[in-house]
Amino acid sequence: MRHLLWISVLAMVLLVGWKSTEATTADVSNFRLPLNGSFEISQGPRCSYSHSSGRNLEAIDFDTDYKENYPVYASESGYAYYINEGDAGGGNVIVIIHDNGNLKSVYAHLNEPNTASNFQSRRVEKGEEIGKSGNTGNSDGPHLHWAVVEEENPAATTNGTPVEIWQLPGFDWWPKDVYKDSTYPAPPDWCIADGENDGTGTWPPPGVKSLIRSEFTVERTNPSLSEEIWFSTRLENNGEVPVYLRTVFLRLKRGEGNVEAFGLQSNQGTVSILPGESKLFDLRAPPITEPGLWRIDKVEAEDTSGHWFELGVIASHLMVGYPNLIKDHPATASSVNAGSGNVAQRANDGNMRTRWESEYYDPQWIEFDLDYEQMIDRIIVRSEIAFPAQYKVKIKKDGDWFWTTVNDWVVGIPDNSNYISIDPQLARKIRFEFEKRGTVWGDSIWEIEVYNLTGDPIGDPMPTPTPTPIVCGSGSTNSNNPLDCATSTPIPPTFTPIPGSTSTPNPTSTPTHTPQPNPTATPTSGPVDTTPPEVVEVINPVNGQYLDGNTLTVTGNVKDHGSGLLNVIMSFHHDGAWENKKATNVGNDQWQAVFNIAGLSPQSAMMVVIWAEDVSGNGRYSEVRMHLTNERPSCSLEWHPDAGSIHQGFLKLNTSHNWWWRAVSNGETWVVFESIDHIAQADISLPIVAGESVTHLIEVLYPFDNGRKYCELAITVDNSSDEDVTPPEGHITTPADGTFMGTGWYNVTADVTDSQSGIKKVEFHFWHDGAWHMVEDWYEADGWSASFNLTGFQAQNDMKLLLHMEDNAGNRAQSSVVSGLTNVTPSCSLTWVPKPGSINSGNVELTANYNGMWKATVDGQPWTTFNVNNGTAIGAIDFTIVSGQLVVYVVEMWFPNNDGAQYCRLEVTIDNQPSPTNTPTPTASSTNTPVPTATLTPTTVPSYTHTPTPTASNTSTPTMTPTPSCSMLWIPNPGSKNVGVIQFTANPNGWWKATINGNDWTDVYIENSAATKDKSFEYVAGEITHHLVEMWYPNEGGSKRCGMVVEIDDYVKPTVTPTPTPTPFAGEIYGTIVDENGQPVFGVDVQLWRDTQEQMYWSQWVENGEYRFYGLPDSTWTVKIISPGDPDYWTSVEPKVVVISDAQRVYEVNFKLTRTHQTYQIFLPLVLGQ
């Protein structure tokens, strides 16, 4: 296989010249490669080291990397013969005489054919296994020798004229500088290739057919057994000739293993895709009737010639038939990226078009409340491209003070899902602690799902379809897909394999590498190294870098202090595929690889990643460097000052590339822009120098890290006539006096303003452990903020915070002090004191170590708020009696009231069981001693009547909880435009949250389905002002249930004096939204606008094709359809206008949407693999 390394260049020229006159170009376009997977080509016709004998001049040797027994497959159908050439030849050889009568394919050095007696004129089909790769005959290492020859009246021999096969799809050729075995340095133009049957190649013949998958979407990640499943995929023709498809095929895999299932196949005539064109295919499947985990494996397509395109591994997950235990449950997070609206509740809303997004620093966390203790055993975390690089999973049970870690090392996957299996256990809360970001952005999560696979699946199973079985065997195959009869074949990985590597780098899937012994390593005694390389990082290029010139030099820093490094592989993604090279150590733990980028098509989404593996087989990836481009960036700046201001306004940036740009002001880092749709802007305040005119040079660099300047703008701020002598003003907004700050990270925020020269800097001073500590922060969209890590602090109740502020004129000021801050863990105890002669009415008495508002729940549902004063508070309650039953109620206390944690609980037993001798008496299970009534400070709280959920012994029929609903009415005070009362009507009773214009306003306690709140709205003199009031339930982490727009009209017409007249709120607009096929539309917003107002009145996200607006006042209303996740997915539809008045108050308004692209829908049953 490697026995002509000393061949001279002259001899090679002679050999190549002789070969070119002898080889033929017979049509082998329908041949497949004999191996599945990816392998280095150690000898081939395009390399400086090739075979010398005439019949083998076009032969190709697949290096199987010191391994044997890979399945070998027939390249085309025909009759197979076994030949034993012995030790001097090819060893065990199979020759197949193909159906055209002149072509033969040769497979040499096999370990064994599928029994020699079966290969004497035996019929074999394309893709059928004919043997195992080996090392027999004249071979110095495991490999497969494969050749195609042409011969008139072919005989069962290896003789014939060589046929060119190097241009077959699946070979990727590129120069290789150093061969993996350093003992045999190769010539500079040595070539290698991969034998991946992916239908693509770097050097395809003219007129190549090529197809790539550019998009894949799953509408539902958690379908029930009775629910149809929708997928969509966009296929793009990146070849040179049209592709005429007759089949699109999606493969699913069942369970956690590699059992393959086939599904979703279309047969709907021919669909043509021209070069450069893409088309979207909607795959609609009937319900999967087997509950549990399904993996979305990959998409394939077949053209009219029978050629199959394998379009890459997807490796995402579906959980079928089991409920997501945290869907729409309360969610809290360490932070939310200011202004994004991507709040914590979007990570468990079941919508793959919304997400939670944190601020841009480490660490972060998000947690969910399961409402009560539930058994959990499976978790799916679906990350966006801005993914968490590593994180931990923790849980709490009822009564737990501390979190319990159930998985301490999860490696995140960009734009894909982690499937996490844990031991079945009870949990009340679940928390994800993101320790390190994978990008410069924050942690961004599409969806988190928690399951209990020991429970019962949901939904009614549909009848299982009876598919036509796939038949395989000699002369009997009924499938056009050659892969159907090779289900044991390993699925080709996404990445091209690396010479000398035992692993497949793949930054979009979890590494699952098999350790490979190092043949040159010397065994040593001592502990086994199980630690991956300590440092694996990309130094060059940086994210977003512009790649000019003809080469890209990738540089990385890689360290391993254990068993030592075996492989460092650098992978470069361009033109829809990964190119991989083994890196060279250039000293000081730095590694390099050089890629040829001359002639690449223009693109701006190239990526680089490094995989490092030590001698013990431990591996680690670097962060992925993304948005690399070979299109030269360009930009321009526009300055728009605010009216009446010389230094405040917004700066608009027009860009050629969508991504992060960085602006510097007078050489100092200043503003970061995220360009979307090639536009970005930022509100800015330029420094003012009192009594002077100053010019600020704004320069914009791309990319964000270490970028080049592409545009600039000079802005002059002329303040030569004014001198700023007024100091800035500010105060700390969070925390308030006496706040419990916890024992980890705490984010402090402040409001700081300066009306003249602008703020220069703000310092947060934090007193703890007997000393002041300072953090200087900067202004962003969320205002001024700083994060303090309280981990390891001594327990203390006297911590303090204050601000030091300085403006650009040098004026300084100090804020008031926030005091009494504490890191002492809250504690409390509860006592149940029934009224004399009653078993269910009485008081719950709370003793706590913190004064302030505590929240109480009963059986996980909101009850009331306790205002603790002098360490105590009382709440009155009437527990519901269930006739003849014993019922246990669980009372829990949470602190602080909003977003707090649970600190004590009490079980109250109401025993109404009949007794032959005794009258039922009150009982309560409590370990607390009742606090004497004389020492209590009564606190007035709303009375609460609780209806229990029947226990196992309760034979009564449970009452279904109605869907929360509400309405609001604004009643201004007589003679006032903006001061009045809001009347709330809502169901159920309890705590609701009210917001105004998206900001928290107040908590509303609904009692007897009603409540009122006084409100004074702001307004602009002489104008019409609108305020959007919305109600959310439950109070914490709830969903929006109703909304209204309050109009403050201060516009006075010259001839008309408006007289406000209350209008009835009884109107209703409802309807359905379907697609062009009459199917319900998922994931669009329905917006309701009143008259010609500039602010939206109400918005609903459509989940099942239906919407409803109710409680509407008399007015003219406009209904609009918006697609927030993908605005270009649907053709825009005209808004519809209705008038609610005495003439008609209820309207049905239906919409039919049409996709902007031609779509090809597939309605076929799911077929499980045999």
KENUPA-396597 format. One line per 3 residues: number of its first residue (from 1); for each residue x, y, z of C-alpha. Coordinates in steps of 0.5 Angstrom, whole numbers. Each point is the difference from the previous one (the first is absolute). Layout:
! KENUPA-396597
NUM = X/Y/Z  ...
This chain:
! KENUPA-396597
1 = 0/0/0  6/5/1  6/-4/-3
4 = 2/5/-5  2/6/4  7/1/-4
7 = -3/1/-7  3/6/-3  -4/6/-3
10 = 2/-2/-7  -2/-7/1  -7/2/2
13 = -1/5/-6  2/-6/-4  -5/-4/4
16 = -6/5/-1  2/1/-7  -1/-8/-1
19 = -6/0/4  -4/5/-4  1/-3/-7
22 = -3/-7/3  -5/2/5  -8/1/-2
25 = -5/4/2  -6/-5/-1  -6/2/4
28 = 0/-1/7  -4/5/2  -5/-4/4
31 = 5/-4/4  0/1/7  6/0/5
34 = 2/-7/3  0/2/7  -4/5/4
37 = 3/5/4  6/4/-1  7/-2/-1
40 = 7/2/-2  2/-2/-7  7/-2/0
43 = 1/-2/-7  -4/3/-6  1/3/-7
46 = 0/7/2  6/-1/5  7/0/-1
49 = 0/-7/3  -4/-5/-4  0/-7/-3
52 = 5/-2/-5  -4/-6/-4  -4/2/-6
55 = -6/-3/3  0/4/6  2/6/-2
58 = -7/3/2  0/-4/6  -2/3/7
61 = 3/-2/6  -5/2/6  4/0/7
64 = -4/-3/5  5/3/6  3/-6/3
67 = -7/-3/0  -3/-6/-3  -7/-3/-2
70 = -4/6/-3  -6/-3/-4  2/1/-7
73 = -6/1/-5  -1/-2/-7  1/7/-4
76 = -5/-2/-6  -5/-7/-1  3/-6/-4
79 = 3/-7/1  6/-1/6  6/-4/0
82 = 5/-2/5  7/0/-2  6/-2/5
85 = 6/3/-3  4/-2/6  6/4/4
88 = 3/3/-6  -6/3/-3  -7/3/3
91 = -1/-6/5  -8/-1/0  -3/3/-6
94 = -7/1/-2  -1/2/-8  -7/2/-2
97 = -2/0/-7  -5/6/-1  -7/-1/-4
100 = 3/4/-6  5/-5/-2  6/3/0
103 = 2/3/7  2/-3/6  2/2/7
106 = 5/-3/4  1/0/8  6/-3/2
109 = 4/-1/7  -7/-2/3  0/-4/7
112 = -6/-4/-3  -5/0/-5  -7/-2/2
115 = 2/-8/-1  4/-1/-6  -4/-6/-2
118 = -6/6/-1  4/4/-5  1/-5/-6
121 = -5/4/-5  -4/3/6  -5/5/-2
124 = 1/6/5  -4/7/0  3/7/1
127 = 1/2/7  0/-8/2  6/-2/5
130 = 5/-4/-3  5/-1/5  5/3/5
133 = 6/5/-1  6/-3/3  8/-1/-1
136 = 1/-6/-4  5/-1/-6  5/5/-2
139 = -2/5/5  4/4/6  -6/2/3
142 = -8/0/0  -3/3/-6  -5/-2/-5
145 = 3/0/-8  -6/2/-4  1/1/-8
148 = -5/0/-6  3/-3/-7  -3/-1/-7
151 = 0/-7/-4  -3/-2/-6  -3/-7/2
154 = 2/1/7  2/-6/4  1/-2/8
157 = 7/4/0  2/6/2  3/2/-7
160 = -2/6/-4  1/7/-2  -1/5/6
163 = -6/4/0  0/7/4  -3/0/6
166 = 3/6/4  -6/5/-2  -5/-4/3
169 = -5/4/5  3/-1/7  7/1/-1
172 = 3/7/3  7/1/-3  5/5/3
175 = 8/1/1  3/-3/6  6/2/3
178 = 2/-5/5  -2/-7/0  -3/-3/7
181 = 6/-5/1  6/5/1  5/-6/-2
184 = -2/1/-7  0/8/-2  -4/0/-7
187 = 1/5/-6  -3/7/1  -6/-2/-5
190 = -2/-6/3  -7/-1/0  -6/-3/4
193 = -7/-1/0  -6/-2/4  -5/-6/-3
196 = -6/3/3  -6/-2/-4  -3/7/1
199 = -1/2/-8  5/6/1  7/1/-2
202 = 5/6/-1  2/-2/-7  -6/-3/-3
205 = -1/-1/-7  -3/5/-5  -8/1/1
208 = 1/-3/7  -7/-1/4  0/2/7
211 = -5/2/5  1/3/7  -5/1/6
214 = 0/7/2  -6/0/5  -4/-5/5
217 = -5/2/4  -4/-4/5  -7/3/2
220 = -1/-4/6  5/-4/4  -5/-3/5
223 = -6/-3/-4  -5/-4/3  -2/-7/-2
226 = -6/3/-4  4/6/-3  2/1/-7
229 = 7/2/-1  3/5/-4  7/1/-3
232 = 3/4/-5  6/0/-4  3/5/-5
235 = 4/-4/-6  5/5/-4  4/-2/-6
238 = 7/2/0  2/-4/-6  1/1/-7
241 = -6/-3/-3  -8/-1/2  -2/-5/5
244 = -7/-3/-2  -2/-3/7  -5/-6/1
247 = 1/-1/7  1/3/7  2/-4/5
250 = 0/1/8  4/-5/4  -2/0/8
253 = 3/-5/5  -4/-3/6  3/0/7
256 = 7/2/3  3/-5/-5  2/-1/-7
259 = -6/-4/-2  -2/3/-7  -7/2/-2
262 = -2/3/-7  -6/5/-1  -3/5/-4
265 = 1/-1/-7  -3/4/-5  -2/-3/-7
268 = -4/6/-4  3/0/-7  7/4/-2
271 = 2/7/4  5/3/-4  6/5/4
274 = 4/4/-5  7/2/2  0/5/5
277 = -7/-1/2  -3/-3/6  -7/-3/2
280 = -3/-1/7  -3/-7/1  -6/-1/5
283 = 0/-7/3  -6/-1/4  -1/-7/3
286 = -5/-3/4  1/-1/7  5/-5/3
289 = -3/-5/3  6/-3/5  1/5/5
292 = 7/2/3  6/3/-3  1/1/-8
295 = 6/3/-3  0/4/-6  6/-3/-4
298 = 0/3/-7  -3/2/-6  1/-4/-7
301 = -2/1/-7  -1/-4/-6  0/3/-7
304 = -3/-3/-7  6/-4/-1  0/-4/6
307 = 6/4/3  -1/2/8  3/6/3
310 = 2/-1/7  -1/7/3  3/0/7
313 = -1/-2/7  -5/4/4  0/-4/7
316 = -6/4/3  -5/-4/5  -7/-1/0
319 = -4/-2/7  -6/-3/-3  -6/-1/5
322 = 2/2/7  -1/7/3  5/5/1
325 = 0/1/7  2/7/0  -4/3/-6
328 = -3/7/2  2/-1/7  4/6/4
331 = 6/1/-2  6/5/2  7/2/-2
334 = 6/3/2  -1/5/-5  -3/2/-7
337 = 3/4/-6  -3/7/1  -5/2/-5
340 = 0/-7/-3  -7/-2/3  3/-7/0
343 = -2/-1/7  1/-7/4  -7/-2/-1
346 = 2/-1/-8  4/-6/2  -6/-4/2
349 = -6/2/-4  1/-5/-5  1/5/-6
352 = 6/-2/-4  0/7/-3  1/4/7
355 = 6/-1/5  3/3/6  6/4/-1
358 = 5/2/6  5/6/1  7/-1/-3
361 = 4/-2/6  1/-7/4  -3/-3/4
364 = -7/0/-1  -6/-5/2  -7/-1/-1
367 = -5/-4/4  -7/-3/0  -5/-2/5
370 = -4/-7/-1  -6/3/4  1/-6/5
373 = 5/-6/0  0/-4/-6  4/-6/-2
376 = 5/2/-6  5/-4/-4  1/3/-7
379 = 2/7/-2  1/4/-7  3/6/0
382 = 0/4/-7  5/5/-1  0/6/-5
385 = 6/1/-4  3/4/6  0/-6/4
388 = 3/-1/7  6/-4/0  0/-4/6
391 = -5/0/6  -3/-4/6  -7/-3/1
394 = -2/1/7  -7/-2/4  -4/2/7
397 = -5/-4/3  -5/3/5  3/2/6
400 = 7/0/-3  5/6/2  5/-2/-5
403 = 0/-2/-7  2/-7/-2  5/-1/-6
406 = -3/-5/-5  5/1/-6  6/4/1
409 = 3/0/-7  -4/1/-6  3/3/-6
412 = -5/4/-4  -1/0/-7  -1/6/-5
415 = -7/0/-3  -2/-7/2  -2/-4/6
418 = 3/-3/6  -3/-7/2  1/-1/8
421 = -2/-6/3  0/0/8  -2/-6/5
424 = -7/1/1  -1/4/6  -5/5/4
427 = 1/8/-2  -4/6/2  4/5/-4
430 = 6/-1/-5  5/5/-1  5/0/-6
433 = 7/4/2  4/2/-7  7/1/2
436 = 3/2/-6  -3/3/-7  2/-3/-6
439 = 0/7/-4  0/7/1  -7/1/1
442 = -4/-2/6  -3/-7/2  -6/-1/-5
445 = -5/-6/1  -6/-2/-5  -3/-5/5
448 = 1/-4/6  -4/-6/1  0/-5/6
451 = -3/-7/0  -2/-6/4  0/-6/-5
454 = -2/-4/6  -7/3/-1  -6/-1/-5
457 = 1/3/-7  -6/5/-2  -4/0/-6
460 = -4/-6/-3  4/-4/-5  -2/0/-7
463 = -1/-6/-4  7/-3/-2  0/0/-7
466 = 2/-6/-4  6/2/-4  3/-4/-6
469 = 6/-4/3  6/1/-3  3/-6/-4
472 = 7/-1/-1  4/-6/-3  3/-3/-6
475 = -5/3/-6  -6/2/5  2/7/2
478 = -6/4/0  3/7/2  3/5/-4
481 = 4/2/6  7/-4/0  0/2/8
484 = -6/-4/1  4/-6/0  6/2/4
487 = -3/2/6  6/-3/4  4/5/-3
490 = 3/5/4  -3/7/-2  5/5/-3
493 = 2/5/5  -1/7/-2  7/2/0
496 = 6/-3/-5  5/-4/4  6/2/2
499 = 7/-3/-2  3/-3/7  -6/2/4
502 = -5/-5/3  -5/5/1  -5/4/-4
505 = 0/7/2  -7/3/0  -2/6/3
508 = -7/-1/-1  -1/-7/4  3/-2/6
511 = 7/-4/0  -1/-7/1  7/-2/-2
514 = 3/-7/1  7/0/2  5/-3/-4
517 = 7/-3/2  6/4/-2  4/-5/-4
520 = 7/4/2  -2/1/7  4/-4/5
523 = -4/-3/6  1/3/7  -3/-2/6
526 = -4/5/5  -6/3/0  -5/0/-6
529 = 0/7/-3  -8/2/-1  1/7/0
532 = -1/3/-7  5/6/-3  0/6/5
535 = 0/5/-5  -3/0/-7  -1/7/-3
538 = 0/3/-7  5/6/0  -1/2/-8
541 = -5/1/-3  -4/4/5  -8/0/-1
544 = -2/4/-6  7/0/-3  0/3/-7
547 = 5/-6/-4  4/3/-6  5/-2/-3
550 = 1/-8/-3  1/-3/7  -3/0/7
553 = 5/-2/5  -4/-3/6  4/1/7
556 = -2/-3/6  3/-1/7  -1/-7/3
559 = 3/-3/6  0/-7/4  4/-2/6
562 = -3/-7/0  2/-5/-4  2/5/-6
565 = -3/2/-6  -1/-5/-6  -4/4/-5
568 = -2/7/-1  -5/1/-6  -2/6/-3
571 = -7/1/-4  -2/5/-4  -7/1/-3
574 = -1/3/-6  -5/-2/-6  -5/-4/4
577 = 6/-5/2  5/-1/5  8/0/-2
580 = 4/-3/5  8/0/1  5/-3/5
583 = 3/6/3  8/1/1  3/2/7
586 = 3/7/-1  3/0/7  -3/3/7
589 = -6/-4/0  -2/3/-7  -3/-4/-6
592 = -1/2/-7  -3/-2/-6  0/3/-7
595 = -7/0/-5  0/2/-7  -6/5/-1
598 = 2/2/-7  -6/0/-4  -5/-1/5
601 = -7/2/-1  -2/7/3  -3/-2/7
604 = -1/3/7  -1/-6/5  6/-4/0
607 = 3/-3/6  6/-3/4  0/-5/5
610 = 6/-4/4  0/-7/2  5/-3/5
613 = 1/-7/2  5/-2/5  4/-7/0
616 = -5/-3/5  -6/2/-5  -3/6/4
619 = -2/5/-5  -3/7/0  -2/5/-5
622 = 1/8/0  -5/5/0  -2/1/-8
625 = 2/6/-3  -6/2/-4  -2/5/-6
628 = 7/0/-3  -1/3/-7  4/1/-7
631 = -5/6/-2  4/7/2  -4/3/5
634 = -3/8/-1  -4/4/4  -2/8/1
637 = -2/4/6  -6/5/1  -1/4/6
640 = -7/2/2  0/5/6  -6/1/5
643 = -4/6/-1  3/6/4  6/-4/2
646 = 8/1/-2  2/-7/2  -6/-5/1
649 = -3/-4/-6  1/-6/-3  5/-3/-5
652 = -2/-4/-6  5/-5/-3  -1/-3/-7
655 = 4/-6/-1  1/-5/-6  1/-6/6
658 = -5/-2/5  3/-1/6  4/3/6
661 = 4/7/-2  4/4/5  0/7/1
664 = 6/4/3  -1/8/2  7/3/-1
667 = 4/-6/1  -4/-3/6  -5/-6/0
670 = -7/3/0  -6/-3/-3  -2/-7/-3
673 = -5/-1/-6  -3/-6/-2  -2/1/-7
676 = -7/-4/-2  -2/1/-7  6/4/-1
679 = -2/6/4  2/1/8  -1/6/4
682 = 1/2/7  -2/6/5  6/4/2
685 = 2/6/4  7/3/-2  4/3/5
688 = 0/8/1  6/4/2  -3/6/4
691 = 2/6/-4  3/-3/-6  -2/-3/-7
694 = 3/-7/0  0/-5/-7  -1/-7/2
697 = 3/-5/-6  -5/-6/0  3/-6/-4
700 = -3/-7/-1  4/-6/0  -2/-7/-2
703 = 0/-5/3  -2/1/7  7/-3/2
706 = 7/3/-3  -4/3/-6  2/5/-5
709 = -3/7/-1  -5/0/-6  -3/7/1
712 = 0/6/4  -3/6/2  2/7/4
715 = -6/3/4  2/7/3  -4/1/7
718 = 1/8/1  -1/2/7  4/6/0
721 = -5/5/3  -2/-5/6  3/-2/6
724 = -2/-6/4  0/1/7  -6/-5/2
727 = 2/-7/3  -3/-6/-3  -6/-3/4
730 = -2/-7/2  -2/-6/4  0/-7/1
733 = -6/-4/-3  1/-7/2  1/-2/6
736 = -4/4/5  2/0/7  0/-6/4
739 = 0/-5/-6  2/-7/0  6/0/-5
742 = 1/-8/0  7/-3/0  2/0/-7
745 = -1/5/-6  -4/6/1  -1/6/-5
748 = -1/7/3  -3/5/-5  0/8/1
751 = -4/6/-4  6/5/-1  -2/7/-4
754 = 4/6/-2  -4/6/-4  6/3/-3
757 = 7/-3/-1  -2/-7/1  2/-6/4
760 = 8/-2/0  0/-5/5  -4/-4/5
763 = 3/-4/6  -4/-5/4  3/0/7
766 = -2/-6/4  2/-1/8  0/-7/2
769 = 5/-4/5  2/7/3  3/3/-6
772 = -3/4/-6  1/-3/-7  -1/3/-7
775 = -2/-2/-7  0/5/-5  -6/-1/-6
778 = -2/3/-6  -7/2/-3  -4/-5/-4
781 = -7/-1/-2  -2/-2/7  3/6/3
784 = 6/0/5  2/-7/3  5/-4/4
787 = 0/-7/2  3/-2/6  2/-7/2
790 = -2/-2/8  3/-7/0  4/-1/6
793 = -2/6/4  -1/0/7  -7/0/3
796 = -2/7/1  -6/5/0  4/7/-1
799 = 2/0/-7  -1/7/-4  0/2/-7
802 = 1/7/-2  2/4/-7  6/5/-2
805 = -2/3/-6  4/5/-5  -2/4/-6
808 = 4/2/-6  1/7/3  3/-3/7
811 = -6/1/4  0/-6/5  -6/-2/5
814 = -2/-6/4  -6/-3/1  -4/-2/7
817 = 2/-6/3  -4/-7/-1  1/-3/7
820 = -2/-6/4  2/-5/-6  1/-7/2
823 = 2/-7/-2  -3/-4/6  -4/-5/-3
826 = -8/1/2  -3/-5/5  -7/0/2
829 = -5/-5/4  -8/-1/-1  -5/-1/6
832 = -7/-2/-2  -5/3/5  -7/-3/-1
835 = -6/4/3  -4/-3/6  -4/-5/-2
838 = 2/0/-7  4/-5/-4  1/4/-6
841 = 0/8/1  5/3/4  7/4/-1
844 = 7/-2/-3  5/3/5  7/2/-4
847 = 6/1/4  6/3/-4  7/3/1
850 = -1/5/-6  -6/5/0  -3/2/-6
853 = -5/-3/-5  0/-8/0  -4/-4/-5
856 = -4/-6/2  -3/-6/-4  -5/-5/1
859 = 2/-7/-4  4/4/-4  -5/5/-2
862 = 0/8/2  -3/1/6  2/7/3
865 = 5/5/2  3/0/8  3/7/2
868 = 4/-2/5  1/5/6  5/-1/6
871 = 1/-7/-3  -7/-2/0  -7/0/-4
874 = -7/-4/0  -4/-2/-6  -7/-2/1
877 = -2/-6/-4  -6/-5/-1  2/-7/-3
880 = -6/-3/-4  -2/-7/4  -2/-6/-4
883 = -5/-4/3  2/-6/3  7/1/-2
886 = 7/2/3  3/5/-5  8/3/1
889 = 1/7/-2  7/2/-1  2/7/2
892 = 6/3/-3  4/7/1  4/3/-5
895 = 5/6/1  0/5/-3  -7/1/-2
898 = 2/0/-8  5/-5/-3  1/-3/7
901 = 2/-6/3  -3/-5/5  2/0/7
904 = -5/-4/4  -6/-4/-1  -6/-3/5
907 = -5/-5/-1  -7/1/2  -4/-6/1
910 = -8/1/0  -3/-7/2  -7/0/-1
913 = 0/-8/0  -6/-3/4  2/-3/7
916 = -5/-4/4  2/3/7  3/6/-2
919 = -2/7/-3  6/2/-5  5/5/3
922 = 5/4/-3  6/-3/-2  7/3/-3
925 = 6/-3/-1  5/6/2  7/0/3
928 = -1/7/2  -2/3/7  -6/5/-1
931 = 2/7/1  -4/3/6  -5/4/-3
934 = 2/6/5  6/1/-4  -3/0/-7
937 = -1/6/-4  -6/-2/-5  1/2/-7
940 = -7/1/-4  1/-5/-6  -6/-3/-5
943 = -4/-6/3  2/-6/-4  -5/-6/-1
946 = 4/-6/-3  -3/-6/-4  4/-6/1
949 = 2/-5/-6  -3/-6/2  5/-5/3
952 = 1/-8/-2  -6/-1/5  -5/5/-2
955 = -5/-3/-5  -3/7/-2  1/2/-7
958 = 5/6/-1  -2/7/-2  4/2/-6
961 = 4/7/1  -3/5/-5  4/3/-5
964 = 2/7/3  -3/6/-3  -1/7/1
967 = -2/7/-2  1/7/2  -4/7/0
970 = 4/7/0  -5/5/4  3/7/1
973 = -2/4/5  -5/6/-1  4/6/-4
976 = 6/-4/0  4/-3/-7  5/-4/4
979 = -2/-2/7  -5/-5/1  -1/-7/2
982 = 1/-7/-4  -6/-5/2  3/-7/-1
985 = -5/-6/-1  4/-7/0  0/-7/1
988 = 3/-4/4  0/4/7  7/2/2
991 = 6/4/-1  1/2/-8  6/5/-2
994 = -2/6/-4  5/4/-5  0/6/-4
997 = 3/1/-6  4/-6/1  3/2/7
1000 = -2/-3/7  -6/5/3  -3/-4/6
1003 = -3/-7/3  -7/0/0  -4/-5/5
1006 = -6/-2/-4  -6/-2/6  -7/-2/-2
1009 = 3/1/-8  1/7/1  5/6/2
1012 = 1/7/-1  6/4/0  2/8/0
1015 = 4/2/-6  3/7/-2  2/-1/-7
1018 = 6/5/-3  -2/3/-7  3/6/-4
1021 = -3/6/0  -4/2/-7  1/-7/-2
1024 = -4/-7/0  4/-5/4  -1/-7/0
1027 = 1/-5/6  0/-8/-1  -3/-3/6
1030 = 1/-8/1  -2/-5/5  4/-6/1
1033 = -1/-7/4  3/-3/4  3/6/4
1036 = 7/-3/-1  2/-2/-7  -7/0/-2
1039 = -3/1/-7  -3/6/-3  -8/-1/0
1042 = -3/6/-2  2/8/-2  -3/6/-1
1045 = 3/7/-3  -2/6/4  0/7/-4
1048 = 1/6/3  -2/5/-4  2/7/1
1051 = 0/3/-7  -5/6/-1  -4/1/-6
1054 = -1/7/-2  -8/-1/0  -1/-6/3
1057 = 0/-1/8  0/-8/1  -4/-3/5
1060 = 2/-6/3  -5/-6/0  1/-7/2
1063 = -1/-5/-5  -2/-7/1  6/-5/0
1066 = -4/-6/-3  3/-1/-7  3/-6/-2
1069 = 4/-2/-6  2/-7/-1  2/-5/-6
1072 = 5/-5/-3  6/0/-4  2/-5/-5
1075 = 5/-1/-6  -1/-2/-7  -2/-7/2
1078 = -5/2/5  4/-2/6  1/4/6
1081 = 6/5/0  5/-1/6  4/6/3
1084 = -3/6/-3  -2/7/4  -7/3/-1
1087 = 0/7/2  -6/4/1  1/8/-1
1090 = -6/5/2  -2/6/-5  7/3/-3
1093 = 4/-1/7  7/0/-1  1/-5/6
1096 = -3/-8/-1  -6/-1/5  1/-8/1
1099 = 4/-5/-3  -1/-8/0  5/-5/-2
1102 = -4/-6/-4  2/-7/2  -6/-4/-3
1105 = -3/4/-6  -5/4/5  0/7/3
1108 = -5/4/4  0/7/3  -6/2/5
1111 = -2/5/4  1/6/-5  -3/7/0
1114 = -4/3/-6  5/2/-5  3/-2/-7
1117 = 5/-5/1  5/-3/-5  2/-7/0
1120 = 7/-2/-2  5/-6/-1  7/0/1
1123 = 5/-5/0  6/2/5  4/-6/0
1126 = 1/0/-8  -4/6/-3  2/-2/-7
1129 = -3/-7/1  -7/2/-2  -3/4/-5
1132 = -3/7/3  -7/0/1  -4/6/0
1135 = -3/2/7  -7/0/1  -5/5/3
1138 = -6/0/4  -4/5/4  -3/-2/7
1141 = -6/4/1  -7/-1/2  -2/-3/-7
1144 = 5/-6/1  5/-2/6  2/-7/-2
1147 = 4/-1/-6  4/-7/-3  6/2/-4
1150 = 3/-5/-3  7/0/-4  3/-5/-5
1153 = 8/1/-1  4/-2/-6  8/-2/1
1156 = 4/5/-4  4/-6/-3  -3/-6/-4
1159 = -1/-6/5  0/-7/-1  -4/-4/5
1162 = 1/-7/2  -6/-4/3  3/-7/1
1165 = 0/-5/6  6/-1/4  3/-6/-1
1168 = 5/-4/5  6/-3/-2  0/-7/0
